[in-house]
């Protein structure tokens, strides 16, 4: 599982930066979704076999995530300061001090708390900030005024929104892993229904925890299957063949996407 998580992390990195050895492995969004499934599996594993006390589980998750996040947060702010000092220009997120001063105190407090704790970092993605008017709900199908800024401009480490969704899952994981399969299947179906209703809700469901919950629940269900067949699985060398199949699927997916893009490009040129 560790190797798979590294592979997924490299895919996300390549999606936000540049290709790795000429390959992006898998679409970054798909890699994040697989991360959520892996998280559901792993949390079910440790809650079933290691942690019986919820307080210990929550403390362990906090100690594993927050110190590392804090180091990256401080390093990011330091880099912004260095860029500002040597170029004389504010890096993109640093227009927000003026906005913080103009918004209500409670909004500024919640934004700072989210950046410091990681909790709620996905929420700014649902809004835009319009100077002079404040925050506006950002529907997926309606264009915003040209002077508006994306709400995630207030998120210092914008990619950390996925960690916030992980935190919401950690909050409910101790209760979910002990539920019956029928309940979990029903919950997953409800989450899928929310995900597929993005047009009706007019919200970006990619950042909406209830719409992504089915992925975590799928991980719990996969663990249940693994636990049932654990003896048979451990007697056979499934690990490396399974990893090889995942890598092959990643490469095939990338190649198919590239081929489809090329065909569309040629069709457009011919037309």
N, C-alpha and C positions, 0 to 999 in steps of 0.2 A: 504493500500500500504506500510505503514511503517513496518508492521509485515513481509510482503513478502520480503522487502529489507533486513531486519535483517536475515531472513532465508537464503537468497542468500549469504549474507556476511559470515554467519557461514559455508556455503558450500564451499566458496572459502578458508576460513581459514582452514577448515578440509582438503581440497585438498592440501594445501601447508604445513600443519603440520601433525596432527594425527587426528584420528576419534573422533567424539564427542558422548559420551555415546555409543560407539560401532558402530556408523553410520557416513558415510560421506555425507549423505543426497542426494546430486546430484553431478555428475561430475563437477569439478571446471570450466572447459571450458564452459560447458552448462550453469552454473550459471552466468558466465560473459556475455554470450550471452543474457540471460534473463534480466540481468542488463541493457544492451543496449536498449532492448525493453521498459523496465520500464522508462528509461531515456527519450526515445522518447515520451512516453505517458506524462510524467510529464512536460517536456519542452513545449509540445503542450498545456498542461493545463494552465501553468502559463503565457505563452505568449499570450494565448487567453483571460485569465480572470484577469491577474494581471499586466503584463508589456506590455505597448504599445510603450515604448521608448527603442530602442536597446541599447543605452549607459547605461541606468539604469540596463538593463538585464545583460550586460557584466560585469558591476561593481559588481553586486550582486553575480554573479557566481565566480568572482575572490575573493571576500571577504569571500565566503563560503568555498572555496577550499584551497587557497594558504596559509593562516595563519596556518591551521592545518597541511598541508603538510610540511611547514617550520619547525614546531615543531618536526614532525617525522623525518625529514631529519637531524636536529641537534642532536636529540637523537640517531639516527643511527650512525652518525659520532662519537659521544661521546662513544658509545658502542665499535666501532672499536678501538678507542684510548685506552680504558680501556683494551680490549683484547690484544692489541699490547704491552701495558705497562707491564702487568702481565705475559704474556706468552713469550714475547720476539720474537714472530712470527707475521708477518703481516697477518691480516685476508685476505681472498681471493681477495676482490676488491682492496686491497691496493698495488698491484703490479703496478697500473696504474700511480703513479707519475713519474716513469721512462719512461713510454710510453708517457705520456703527454709532457715530456721534449723532446722526440725524434720526435714527430709529428709536422706538420705545425701548426703555431699559430692559424689559422682560425679553424682548426679541434678541437684543445684544447678549443678554445673559445666556439664553438657550443656545445661541450659536457658539459662543465661547465654550460652554459646557460640553456641547457635542464634539467640538474639535479637541477638547482635552480628554474626554472619556470614551470617545468613539460611539457612544449611544446616540442614535438618531441622525447619523451622518447622511443617511439616505433621504431624509425629509427635505432638505433644501433643493433636491432635484425636482420636486413637485412645484417649485415656485420660481418666479423671476423677480428681480428687484428693479424697480423703476424709480430713479432719483426724483425726489419731490412727492412721490406717492407711496413708496414703500413696497411691500411684497404683494405680488399678484399670483393667483393660482395659474399654473402654466399647463393648459390643456394640450393634449397631443396633436390636435387637429386645427388649432386656431393660432395664426401668427401673432407674435407679440410686437409691441411698438419698437421701433428701431433703437431707441435709447435704453431699452431694458437690458439688464445683465442676467445671465443664468444664475439661479440661486446657488448652484454648486460653486460659484466663484468664492463663496464664503467658506468653503471646505478646503482647509490647507492641504490635506492629502486626499484628493478627490477619489482615488481608487479604494479608499478605506470604507466606502459605503457598503461593500460586500461584507466587511467585518461586522458592521452594525447589524446586518441581517443575520449573521451568525450569532450575534449576541441575543437577538430576540429568540432565536431557536434554542440557545442554551437555557434561556429562561423557562421555556416550556418543555424542554427535552426530558427532564426527570419524570414528568407526568405522562408524556406520550409513550415512552419506551415500555411502560407497564400496561398500556391499553391493549385490548383485543384487536386481532387483525381486522375484523369487520369495522370497528371504529376507525382504524387508521386508513382503511380503503375509502370509507365514506368521507373522511377529512381530506384525503388526497383528491378525490373527485370534486369536492366543493372548491378546493384551491384551484384545480384546473379550470373549473367553471368561471372563477374570478379572473384567471389569467386570460381566458378566451373572450372575456367580456370587456376588454380594454376600450373598445370603441364606445360601448354603452356608458362606461364609467368615465371615459375621456381622461384617463390617467396613464402615466408610463408604468405599466405593470412590471417592467424589468426591475424596478427599484422597490416594488411594493411587496412587503413580506407575506401577507396572506396569499398573494398570487404566486409566490415562489415556494410556499410551504410544502407543496406536494413533492418537491425534489428532496427535501430533508426527510419527509415521511417515506419516500421511496427507498432512501438509504436505510431507514429502520426496518422496512420490510425485507430488504435484501439481507440484512443481518439476521432476521428471523429465519430466512431460508438457509443461510450459512450455518447458523447454530444447529438447525435440524439435521443438516447433512455434514456436520463438522468432521466427524470421524472418517467418513468416506473421502472428503476433500483432502484431509491431512495425509491420508495414505497414498495420495497420488500427487505427482509434481505439477500441480495446476498453475502455480504462480507465474513462472516465466512464459509458458505458452499463453496465458491470459494477458500478460503484459505485452507480449509480441502482437497479439490480436488487437489490443488497444492501439498500439503504435501504428500497425498497418491500417486500422480504421482511420486514424488521424491523417496519415499520408494520403490515403484514398480520398478522404473528404476534401483535403486541400487541393489535390489534383483535379477533382471534379468541379470544385468552385472555380479554379483557374480556367479549366476547359470551357465551362459555361460562360465565363466572362469574355473569353476570346471569341466564342461563337456569337455572342451578343454584339461584340465590337465589330466583327466582320459583317454581320447582318446589317448593322447600322451604316457602315461604310458603303456596302453594296447598294443599299437603298438610297 
